[in-house]
Amino acid sequence: MARVLVVLKVLPEDVETKPEELKERIEKALPEGYELKGYDIEPIAFGLNALRLYIFMPEQTEGGTEKLEETVSGVPGVSQVEVEIVHRVS
């Protein structure tokens, strides 16, 4: 069965939020069947860093990336979540 690779751009609430800590909180919050495969830290401006997360999710997920976006948005310290890429991986 194929999986889906979702690339998310996550903006923290403030400059004080450390990207690595935010990544760990997001990883712990992911539903069963979802897997964080990697991440990058992208400098935005004035000390603010965004996280780019590479997450595998099941292909047959009702609602597409909606559940993933809601889960990540609900993590303390997350300000915004943006889906950059969705790609089917066999």
URVENHU-V334032 format. One line per field, one symbol per residue. ss: DSSP state (H for helix, E for strand, - for the rest). phi: phi as a letter, one per 30 degrees, with the letter a starting at -180 (. if undefined). psi: psi as a letter, one per 40 degrees, with the letter a starting at -180 (. if undefined). A space follows every 50 residues. Layout:
# URVENHU-V334032
ss=???
phi=???
psi=???
This chain:
# URVENHU-V334032
ss=--EEEEEEEEEE------HHHHHHHHHHH-----EEEEEEEEEEE--EEE EEEEEEEE-------HHHHHHHH----EEEEEEEEEEEE-
phi=.dbccccccccddaddddedddddddddddddjcbdclabccdcahidbc ccccbdbdddcdiidedddddddddejccbbbdcbbbdbc
psi=hiihhhhihhhididehhddddddddddehiheihheiiihhhcifehhi hhhhhhiidghhebeddddddddehhehdihhhdihhhh.
